[in-house]
Amino acid sequence: MEGATRATLGSRLRGSTVGALVATLAACAPQSATAPIAPERPMRIVSLDYCADQYLLKLVDRDRIAAVSPDATRDFSYMRAAATGVPSVRPRAEDVLVLKPDLVIRSYGGGPDAAAMFARAGVPVLQIGYANDLAAMRQVLVDTATGLGEGAKGKALAAATDRRLAALPAPDAKRTTALYVTPGGVTSGPGGLVHEMLRSAGYDNFEAEPGWRSLPLERLAHEGPDLIASASFWNAPPDRWSAARHPIVARAMRDTPVVPIEGAWTACGGWFLVDAVEALAKARTERPR
């Protein structure tokens, strides 16, 4: 019994060590301290979410990756194959600091206070920017690569993306329309990357209202798009209350050409969005005239 008590006490003490370290660092560091400066070539990088995983796995050699997020191998992760065998870590400070990273990269992982907390612990954070058009998407790629110490790789990947976009077939003289449909029964109008995706592929967006919106059932009842870009996320069927299950949508999906769009292509607004653009452009050129 005494041995068990000692083992339990030892386990508790070990479990509390990291938490105490985090608390001590946070308490001792001045709140006004400037953010720590990342090394030019970080050698122990930790990613806090699967959007950050994509950049880390694409741009950085495995021996410089300390850990990726637990979602790195999921179906909605574009670089899931490259994540096989790479250590993963939950986006919790106590778990991450044990790995002694010299850089943390994040999009949303760790919550809104993550950057400030890691800064107080002396760990630099690379925050991935937000993109709502293709130019911004390209800039985010270049900036993130530079922050990872892989500026040349980032510029090369951006240039390759530019070439792929430049090689797309020219839009038809009479532009066709496309509607983006998600399992949740929503679509996206002007002002975001989905709209940019459709326009770059040579389509007009069937949804004219800006932002994310419910599928336009009333309009679909009277007219329809020339093509439907059908997104898939997590391989899950639509919720029973989703507008995507409405008979009007079912009819449109039956009577209109449908291009499947993998959730991993659009989930994080990265360079891989071009995969979706190419798939849509190919469908346009193969449509009967």
Sequence and secondary structure as in RCSB ss.txt:
>XXXX:A:sequence
MEGATRATLGSRLRGSTVGALVATLAACAPQSATAPIAPERPMRIVSLDYCADQYLLKLVDRDRIAAVSPDATRD
FSYMRAAATGVPSVRPRAEDVLVLKPDLVIRSYGGGPDAAAMFARAGVPVLQIGYANDLAAMRQVLVDTATGLGE
GAKGKALAAATDRRLAALPAPDAKRTTALYVTPGGVTSGPGGLVHEMLRSAGYDNFEAEPGWRSLPLERLAHEGP
DLIASASFWNAPPDRWSAARHPIVARAMRDTPVVPIEGAWTACGGWFLVDAVEALAKARTERPR
>XXXX:A:secstr
 HHHHHHHHHHHHHHHHHHHHHHHHHHHS TT       SS SSEEE SHHHHHHHHHHS GGGEEEB TTTTST
T TTTTTTTT  B  S HHHHHTT  SEEEESSTT TTHHHHHHHTT  EEE    SSHHHHHHHHHHHHHHTT 
HHHHHHHHHHHHHHHHTS    SS EEEEEE TTSEEE SSSHHHHHHHHTTEEES  SSSEEE  HHHHHH   
SEEEEEE TT    TT GGGSHHHHHHHHHS EEEEEHHHHSS STTHHHHHHHHHHHHHHS  
